[in-house]
Amino acid sequence: GGVDPPPPPSISLSPGSQTIQVGESLQLQATVTDDSDELTVADLTWSSLDQSVATVSSVGVVLGLTPGPTGIVAAASGVPDTTNLQVARTPAEIAIDAAPAVAPGDVVQMTATVIDTEGDEMTTTIDWSVSDPAVATVNGDGELTGVHEGTVTVTASAQPASDEIDVLVRIPPPPE
């Protein structure tokens, strides 16, 4: 006869694939289920597939070091689970490019330059907003539409950086 060894536990990591910024930390949670459905997280071993991108502590706290992809592995009794991790560049500053005056009903494309903590230009999602939608509106792509004569403050943010600029909405003078 003899006693069959218990089946290996199953392990699952959360959150699943995740993006953090350089210098940001994230607590990963591992759920371990064995044959008796008891949760045993004490025996976990954590590792990062690329230590230069991110490290992970013995309790599953990940720290982003340099931009790039890596995987974080948690193993229980030799059974691993991996979550994908992307370390992103951190916006340090954003500068809205000068905007021309816009006439009511006209659309002008707003643009902004984002600089990361290393001093390099980077591409990221920019959130656009206006101080007074009765004067002008802006969509998620930075297209500003003049609504009514006046001045509106346009804000662009790429967390944690933001910048604002005043835009004049006016009816252009007739040609000479």
Secondary structure as UniProt FT lines:
FT   STRAND          10..14
FT   STRAND          18..21
FT   TURN            22..23
FT   STRAND          25..27
FT   STRAND          29..33
FT   TURN            35..36
FT   TURN            42..43
FT   STRAND          45..48
FT   TURN            51..53
FT   STRAND          54..56
FT   TURN            58..59
FT   STRAND          61..64
FT   STRAND          68..76
FT   TURN            77..78
FT   STRAND          79..88
FT   STRAND          91..96
FT   TURN            104..105
FT   STRAND          107..109
FT   STRAND          112..116
FT   TURN            117..118
FT   STRAND          121..122
FT   STRAND          127..130
FT   TURN            133..135
FT   STRAND          136..138
FT   TURN            140..141
FT   STRAND          143..146
FT   STRAND          150..158
FT   TURN            159..160
FT   STRAND          161..169
//
